Amino acid sequence: MTARKPMIAGNWKAHKNVVEALEIAGSIMLAVEDIWDVEVVLCPPFVALAPMRERLVESRVRLGAQNVHLEEGAYTGEIAPRMLVGLCDYVIVGHSERRHLFGETDDLVNAKVRAVLAHDLAPILCVGESLEQNESGETEAVVSAQVRAALQGVGGADLMGAGGVVAYEPVWAIGTGKPCHGSQANAVIGMIRRLLVDLCGEEVASRLRVLYGGSVNEANAVEFLEQPHIDGALVGGASLRGYDFTRIVRRANELRRRVE
């Protein structure tokens, strides 16, 4: 694990009603109150953001939104960036499910990154290749193109100042129970960091955290967290179970303490 403060973020997707969300958030809050060396982020459904913000106000647990629209206006059903100000710190942008199920293009992802930053929120920028692209040896080309497109016209200082994060999530590993090997993820994330040097400069690249996501659970978390280029995890299914998610946070904390 690197000297950068690790982040363990839970993406709850379209799971948990408000009552369930508050219950699990409360249990996680209590379970991690003694952990200072790992940043813990929960990304619940939109309906739970406001009550969870109130529940966690005295907690170190931070909140993230799972998506955002570009602006306010006549966009029925959408959530504009200004609506999230004061509710959360992070916004997931470019998740593969948004790209593949809802047709979000690289240009739209870039526009969302800019909109998030313009409202002093921090993007969690997701990138990753499909199984077909992986098996065709296109991983580096696809992921680097996604990063370049998403950060087009984005100032490195703005990204770093907001606390932006990149998350490498190979599509073929999300929700399948088939994560890539830690060494594979580390190699891709190392490539992303070298690319960030070109795009944003050495200082930003050295400080920006890059996470791994894709079937991360309590049993395999250390395989990823101990890699030199990986700064934490974006957790899906395992984050819906408070005990499992907390165990991942504690494993990250243990590794962090070894580094120090």
C-alpha positions in Angstrom: 0.0 0.0 0.0 1.2 3.5 -0.8 1.7 6.5 1.4 -1.5 8.1 0.0 -4.4 7.8 2.5 -6.4 4.8 1.3 -10.1 5.1 0.5 -12.7 2.3 0.8 -15.9 3.4 -0.9 -19.2 1.4 -1.0 -21.5 1.7 -4.0 -24.9 0.5 -3.0 -26.4 1.0 -6.5 -30.2 0.4 -6.5 -30.3 -1.3 -3.2 -31.6 -0.3 0.3 -34.6 1.8 1.1 -34.2 4.7 3.5 -34.8 2.6 6.7 -32.4 -0.1 5.6 -29.8 2.5 4.5 -29.9 4.2 7.9 -29.6 1.0 9.7 -26.5 -0.2 7.8 -24.9 3.3 7.8 -25.3 3.5 11.6 -23.6 0.1 12.1 -20.7 1.0 9.8 -20.3 4.4 11.5 -19.9 2.7 14.9 -17.7 0.0 13.6 -15.1 2.4 12.0 -15.2 5.2 14.6 -11.7 4.2 15.8 -10.2 4.1 12.3 -8.3 7.2 11.3 -6.0 6.0 8.6 -8.6 5.1 6.0 -11.2 7.3 4.4 -14.6 5.6 4.4 -17.2 6.7 1.8 -20.7 5.4 1.3 -22.7 6.0 -1.9 -26.3 5.2 -1.2 -29.3 5.7 -3.5 -30.4 9.4 -3.9 -33.4 8.9 -1.6 -31.1 8.1 1.3 -28.6 10.8 0.9 -30.3 13.5 3.0 -31.3 11.3 5.9 -27.9 9.6 5.9 -26.2 13.0 5.9 -28.1 13.8 9.1 -27.4 10.5 10.6 -23.6 10.7 9.9 -23.1 14.4 10.7 -20.8 13.7 13.6 -19.2 10.7 11.9 -16.0 10.4 9.9 -17.9 8.5 7.2 -18.3 10.6 4.1 -21.0 10.4 1.5 -21.1 10.1 -2.3 -23.8 10.3 -4.9 -23.9 7.5 -7.6 -24.7 9.8 -10.5 -25.4 13.4 -11.5 -27.0 15.4 -14.3 -25.2 18.3 -15.9 -27.5 21.1 -14.9 -30.8 22.3 -13.4 -33.8 22.7 -15.6 -36.6 20.8 -17.3 -35.0 17.4 -16.8 -37.6 15.3 -15.0 -36.1 12.7 -12.7 -32.6 14.0 -12.8 -30.4 15.4 -10.0 -28.4 18.5 -10.8 -24.9 19.2 -9.2 -26.2 22.1 -7.1 -28.7 19.8 -5.5 -25.9 17.7 -4.1 -24.0 20.5 -2.5 -24.2 20.1 1.2 -25.4 16.5 0.9 -22.3 14.7 -0.2 -18.6 15.1 -0.9 -18.1 12.7 -3.8 -20.0 11.8 -7.0 -19.4 8.6 -9.0 -19.0 9.5 -12.7 -18.6 7.2 -15.6 -19.5 3.9 -13.9 -19.6 1.1 -16.5 -23.3 0.5 -15.8 -24.0 4.1 -16.7 -21.8 3.7 -19.8 -23.2 0.4 -21.0 -26.8 0.4 -19.7 -27.6 4.1 -20.2 -25.4 4.9 -23.1 -23.2 7.5 -21.5 -20.4 8.5 -23.8 -16.9 9.7 -23.1 -18.0 13.2 -23.9 -20.9 13.1 -21.4 -18.5 11.6 -18.7 -16.2 14.5 -19.3 -19.0 17.0 -19.0 -20.1 15.4 -15.8 -16.6 15.6 -14.4 -16.5 19.3 -15.2 -20.0 19.9 -13.7 -19.0 18.1 -10.5 -15.8 20.1 -10.1 -17.6 23.4 -10.8 -19.7 22.8 -7.7 -16.8 21.9 -5.5 -17.6 18.2 -5.4 -15.1 15.5 -6.0 -15.5 13.0 -8.8 -14.9 9.3 -8.4 -14.1 8.7 -12.1 -14.6 5.1 -13.2 -12.9 3.6 -16.1 -12.5 0.0 -17.3 -12.6 -2.4 -20.3 -15.0 -5.1 -21.3 -14.3 -8.8 -21.3 -14.0 -8.7 -25.1 -11.6 -5.8 -25.0 -9.5 -7.5 -22.3 -9.2 -10.7 -24.2 -8.2 -8.8 -27.3 -5.3 -7.2 -25.5 -7.0 -3.7 -25.7 -7.0 -2.9 -22.0 -4.4 -0.3 -22.0 -5.7 1.4 -25.1 -9.3 1.5 -23.9 -8.6 2.6 -20.3 -6.1 5.3 -21.4 -8.6 6.6 -23.9 -11.3 6.8 -21.3 -9.0 8.6 -18.8 -7.9 11.1 -21.5 -11.4 11.8 -22.6 -12.8 12.2 -19.1 -10.1 14.7 -18.1 -10.1 16.7 -21.3 -9.9 20.3 -20.4 -9.8 19.5 -16.6 -7.1 21.3 -14.7 -4.9 19.0 -12.6 -4.9 21.5 -9.7 -8.7 21.6 -9.7 -8.9 17.8 -9.7 -6.4 17.5 -6.9 -7.9 20.4 -4.9 -11.3 18.8 -5.0 -10.0 15.4 -3.9 -10.9 13.7 -7.1 -10.4 9.9 -7.4 -10.0 7.5 -10.3 -11.4 4.0 -10.0 -10.3 1.2 -12.3 -13.2 -1.2 -12.6 -12.8 -3.9 -15.4 -16.3 -4.4 -16.6 -15.9 -8.2 -16.7 -15.1 -8.2 -13.0 -18.1 -6.1 -11.7 -20.7 -8.2 -9.9 -19.4 -11.4 -11.5 -17.5 -12.7 -8.5 -14.5 -12.9 -10.9 -12.0 -10.1 -9.9 -8.9 -9.7 -11.9 -5.7 -10.7 -10.1 -4.1 -8.1 -7.8 -1.0 -7.9 -10.0 -3.1 -7.3 -13.1 -5.0 -4.5 -11.5 -1.8 -3.0 -10.2 -0.3 -3.0 -13.6 -3.3 -1.2 -15.2 -3.4 1.3 -12.3 0.3 1.9 -12.7 -0.4 2.7 -16.3 -3.1 5.1 -15.3 -0.8 6.9 -12.9 1.9 7.3 -15.6 -0.8 8.7 -17.9 -1.9 11.2 -15.1 1.7 12.5 -15.0 1.3 13.4 -18.7 -2.1 14.9 -18.3 -1.9 16.6 -14.9 1.7 16.8 -13.9 3.9 14.9 -11.5 2.5 16.5 -8.3 -1.1 15.7 -9.1 -0.3 12.2 -10.3 1.7 11.4 -7.1 -1.2 12.6 -4.8 -4.3 11.5 -6.7 -5.7 8.2 -5.4 -6.5 5.4 -7.9 -8.8 2.6 -6.6 -9.6 -0.8 -7.8 -13.2 -2.1 -8.1 -14.8 -5.3 -9.3 -15.9 -8.1 -7.0 -13.9 -6.9 -4.1 -14.8 -8.7 -0.8 -13.4 -9.3 2.6 -11.6 -12.5 1.5 -9.7 -10.9 -1.5 -9.3 -7.3 -0.4 -5.7 -7.6 0.8 -4.6 -9.0 -2.6 -5.5 -5.6 -4.1 -4.8 -3.3 -1.2 -1.2 -4.5 -0.7 -0.3 -3.6 -4.3 2.0 -0.5 -4.6 -0.2 1.4 -7.1 -3.6 0.7 -5.6 -4.9 3.2 -3.1 -8.1 1.5 -2.0 -11.3 -0.1 -3.3 -14.7 0.8 -4.7 -16.8 -2.0 -3.3 -20.1 -3.1 -4.7 -22.0 -6.1 -3.3 -19.8 -6.5 -0.2 -20.6 -3.0 0.9 -24.3 -3.9 1.3 -23.3 -6.1 4.3 -22.0 -3.9 7.1 -19.8 -6.5 8.7 -18.1 -7.4 5.4 -17.6 -3.8 4.4 -16.1 -3.0 7.8 -13.7 -5.9 7.6 -12.4 -4.5 4.3 -11.9 -1.1 5.9 -10.0 -2.7 8.8 -7.8 -4.7 6.5 -6.9 -1.4 4.7 -6.2 0.2 8.0 -3.9 -2.7 9.1 -1.9 -2.4 5.9 -1.7 1.4 6.2 -0.2 1.1 9.7 2.4 -1.2 8.4 3.5 1.4 5.8 3.7 4.0 8.5 
